[in-house]
Amino acid sequence: MALAVLCIIGFIAYWVPTIAANSNRHRNRAAIGMLNLFLGWTLFGWVVALIWADTDNCEN
């Protein structure tokens, strides 16, 4: 049971940059999602995607 909970938490944490980009309606949310998909497993790729998702480039 604990392993299942940790897997779910890890899955959600992995997709935080993509979730943030979608909730902020970022103009480049598809690119952020692709960066997160392919390089999110590295700490560097995940941090870059998170910073990019939090920039002020949102649709009105």
Secondary structure, 3 states (H helix, E strand, C coil): CHHHHHHHHHHHHHCHHHHHHHHCCECCHHHHHHHHHHHCCCHHHHHHHHHHHCCCCECC
